[in-house]
Amino acid sequence: MTQPLPFISALLGAERPLIMEVKARDAHGGNLLRGRSPGDLAAAYERSGAPCVSVVTGRWFGGSAAMLTEVTSRVRVPVLLKDFVTRRDQIAAAASAGASAVLLTAALLPRESLVGLARECREYGLTPFVEITRAEEAAGLPDPHRCVIAVNNKDITAKERDAGDLDRSRALLPAVRAAGTLCPVSASAVSGPEVAAGLLAEGYAALLVGTALLRAPSVEAWLREFDACRAGAVVPGTIPVPATASVPPSAPAPTPAEPPLPAGPVVEAEGAPV
């Protein structure tokens, strides 16, 4: 078996296996940068010990291609490009901009396209970060030990405006492991340190945490609490449910200066052949 690519190796060897995310807006259009630059945020994550950083360049979340270049120029850790990737030229552009991994959303791609894009990532030395919501989406990936398979706890058909379902991660972990990945990841709806510690106790190798860190008054304090929760009595099978899980956050009042949100990921991906 060939050695894992740098993105996976960084996560598997990390004391805190957290992919810390840079994102301009949440799913409701709320400002997450709050005057901070993507590069400054990524650099702060690296100083806090992030083994990997994710940057959301999709327009749906207020992103842009320039964000990836800014982030990769500021950090030395592997960087994940998160966008609705449907074409080979997007993978080439990600590699040219310094990315180490590329998001491939199984729900948006025909199976043949998903497999082809995963192979294209390998040609460029990138890790395919395959995001799934159903067990069958995890099976049959080329070189699965060189892929991250990530369970998205949110509903992409609802534009990820739901509170998320952590039970999905619990239910799909056996299928993800059976698919052959070395690095099963739980992504989205990781609302706090206790939730994060619980998911790792369940058996996930790493987590992707975005909005919770971006909204935290102090990343360092969030991480200290995370460490304390991991050292405490977090029992597998008892992932805590956030107190607000049943009530989706209300959308903030739109700011006239901001452009309107696109219709969503499916619309962005339509008509984009591989």
N, C-alpha and C positions, 0 to 999 in steps of 0.2 A: 504493500500500500504506500502510495506517495505521501509525503509529508503535507500536513494542512497548510493552506496559504496563510499569510500574516494576519489577516483579519480574525480567522478562527483561532490561530495560535495565541493571539493576544488575549482573547476572551477566556480560553481554557487555562491560561497561566495567570489570570488576574486574581488579585486578592478581593476586589469588588468587581464581579463580572457584569458591569452595567454599560450598555451603549447609551451614552448621554447625548440627547438630541437638541439640535438647533432648529428652531421653527419660528417663522415670523408671526403666524396667526393660528389660533385654534380653529376647530371645526365650525364655530359660530361666528368667526370673524374677529374675535377678540385679539388685541395686540399683546403678543408674548415677548417681543423684544424690549419694549418699554424704554426706548432710547439707547439700548445697547447694540453694538454691532455684532453680526454673526461671528466675525473673527475674534473679537474680544471674548465672547461667550465660549467659543470653542477652546481658546487658550486657557480660560478659567477652568473649564472642565478638565483639561489636560493637567493643570497644576493640582487639581483635586484628586488626581489619580485615575481618571477615565482611561480604560484600556483601548477604547474605540469611541469615535464620535460619529453621529449621524447628522446629516444636513438635509432638510426637506426643501427641494427646489421646485416642487410642483406649484403651479399658479393657484390651485385650490386652497393652499395654505399660505398664500402670499409670497411664495418663493420665486427664485430666479436662478438661472445658470451661474450668474456671477457669485452667488452665495457659496457654491461649491469651491470655486477658485479661491475665494477669500479665506474659507476655512482651511483648505489644504495648504495654503501658504503660511498659515499661522501655527499649525500643529504638526508633530512628528508621528502621532499615533495613527493607525488605520482609520480611514473615513468611509462611511457608507453613504452612497447617493440614494436618496428616497424621492422617487418621482414615478410617474406612470410610464414605465419603460416598455415600449412595444416594438422598437426598431433596432437593428444592429448599429446604425450610426450613432444612436444614443449611448451605446456601450463604448464605442470607440471614443466618443467625446468625453465620457466619464473617465476613461483611462488617461486620456490626454490631460485632463484637469487634475489628475492626482488621486482619484478615488481608489480605494482598495476593494470595495464591494458595491454591488448594485442590487437594488430592490427589484424583484420580479413578482408581480401580484398574480397568483394562480387564478383567481376568480375573474380576471380581466383578459386572460390569454387563452386561446385555443391550446390544447395539449401539445400539439406539434410545435407551435411557436414557443411555448414555455421551454420545452426541451432544447429547441434550437438556440434560444437566447442563453440558456444555461451553458451550453457548449461554447457559445461565442464569448461568454465571460471567461471561460477557461483559457481560450486562445489569447486573451489579453492579460492573463494572470490575475483576474478579478474573482472574488468570491461571489457566487450567486446567492443572494439573500432572498430565499423563496418564501413568500408569505402565503399562508393557507388559512382556510376557515372550515375545511372539511377533510376527513381522514383520507379520502381517495386522492386528494391533491398532493399528498406527501409521497405517494408511491411512484416508482419508476423514473426518478430523476437520474441523469447521467452523473457518475462519480459522486454519489450522495455524501461520501465522507469529506468531500471538498465543498459541500454546500452548507449553508445555514438554512435550517427549516424553522420558520417563525410562525407561531400561532397568533393571528390578529384577534384580540378579544373584542374588537368593535365591529359594527355592522357597516360594511362599505356601501351597501345599497341604501342606507340611511345617511350617507355622507359622513359616517363616523360621528354623528351628533348624539348617539346613544351613550349611556353611562358605561357600557361594556359588560361583558359576561365572562368572569374569571373561570366559571365552570367549563367553558370551552377549552381553556388551557389544560385543565385537569383531565377532561375527557379525551383530548387528542394526544396527550403525551405518549401513550403506548404506541400509537400509529406513527408518530414522528420518530420515535426511537427505532421502531421496526424498519423505517425507511432507510436507515443507515447513516444518518447524520451524526457527526461527533458533537454537534453543538445545537441542541434544541433550545429555542428562544421563545419566551413569552413577551408579546409586544402589545402596547396600548392598554389603557385603563389601569396601569400600575400607579395607583393614586397616592400611595404613601409608603414610608419605610417599612411598616409592618406588613403591608400587602406584598412588597417586594421580597422581604425575608421569607414569607410564607411560600411564594412561588419557587424560590430556590430550594426550600426545604422539601417541596413536592418532587423535585428532581430535575428542574430546568437548569441548564448549564449557564444561561445568561438571560438578561432581561434588556428590553429597550424601554427607556424611560424618557419621556419628552415633557409634556405639559406640567406634570407634577414638579419637576426640577425647575422649569422656566418660571413657574409661579411661586416657587419657594422663596421666602425672604432671604435665606442663606443656604446655598448649596452645601457648604461645609457642615452646617447644623443638620441638614437632611441626611447627609452621609453618616454623621456620628450616630444619629438615631437608627439608621439602617444597620450599622455595625452592632449597636446594642441589641436590636431585635434579633439579629442572627445569632448573637451570643446567648440570647435568652431561650425561653421555652416555646419556640415556634414549632408546633407539632404538625408533621405531614398530614394532609387531609383536613386541615382546619384553616385554610386560607381565609383571613378575615375579609368580610364584605364591607366596603366603605359605607359610612353612615348615610351618604347621599346617593347611594347606588340606584335607588328607586326613583329618584327625582333628577331628570336631566337638567344640567345647568341652563339658566335662562340666557338667551342671546343678548349681548350688550347692544345698546343703541348704536346704529351705524354712524360712522364719522363721514361727513360729506367728502372729505379729502381723499378717502380710501376708495379704490376701484371696487365695483361690485364683485362678489365671489362668483367664479365660474359655476356651471350647473353641477359639477361633480366629476369624480374620477372616471366614470363610465363614459360620459360625454367627451372628456379629454382624450380618452383612449380610442374612441370610435374612429374608424376610417384610417387608422395608422398601421399599414401593413408591415409585417416583419420583413 
